[in-house]
Amino acid sequence: MKLYYSPTSPYARIVRVIARETGLISQIEEEIAKTRVHGTDYFQITPVARIPALVVEGRLIADTRDIAQYFEDMSQTVWIGDETPLAQTYRQVAIGLLDGLAVWSREAHRDQALRSDKIKAYEKERAETALPWLNANSFACREWNFSGVALTCAFEYSQRNALDVDWAGLAPDLMAWMTTQMARPSMQDTRAP
Ligand SMILES: N[C@@H](CCC(=O)N[C@@H](CS)C(=O)NCC(=O)O)C(=O)O
């Protein structure tokens, strides 16, 4: 199977980490996809040209969560599993936080004249609201599962893109836990250069 990614995408990193943790990486060819370029050949792989995308025997899986679910099924390990209602909400908030950070980063990297302070401020508010919630609920959900991987990737992504969020102040317990996860070989192996 072939996994399309970009070295800086936090979404791709989630499934690249899980691929390594499960050992499935030995069956996966990873290829850097050319996104956000007019006329890119990548549209022939996936009609929405987003990463990550996994192609297995001609079948396209074009969503992070669904790729993780596929890896779970293939490896008989649990990354999403049968979630409790709280664990499900936790995952949704974790990914919602990451979605907001991605918008914020994209905004921050646009041409200076096009950047919107309003959008950046709103995304900062979203992150600053999500983090205390994630911290408060982490007693039940702090696990090296899909949400845990997503949050750790989201943290490193926000650091790399210099997004001004006080993770340690807003989510101290979560931060302490993530710090130990960042040392995992799967995280080191997928860290953006
Ligand atoms: N909902 C998608 C989001 C993936 C996503 O937004 N990926 C970004 C990279 S971080 C992307 O492909 N961007 C290229 C583009 O927007 O054209 C998922 O969960 O897989």
The ligand as an ORCA input file, in Angstrom:
! r2SCAN-3c Opt
* xyz 0 1
  N     -10.103     16.256      7.008
  C      -8.830     15.892      6.406
  C      -7.879     17.065      6.518
  C      -6.539     16.833      5.887
  C      -5.849     18.144      5.489
  O      -6.418     19.227      5.606
  N      -4.618     18.043      5.003
  C      -3.904     19.200      4.551
  C      -2.438     19.109      4.916
  S      -2.122     19.447      6.576
  C      -3.940     19.256      3.034
  O      -4.049     18.233      2.402
  N      -3.827     20.435      2.451
  C      -3.740     20.588      1.037
  C      -4.828     21.441      0.490
  O      -5.598     22.001      1.270
  O      -4.900     21.546     -0.732
  C      -8.294     14.655      7.103
  O      -8.637     14.486      8.296
  O      -7.573     13.857      6.518
*
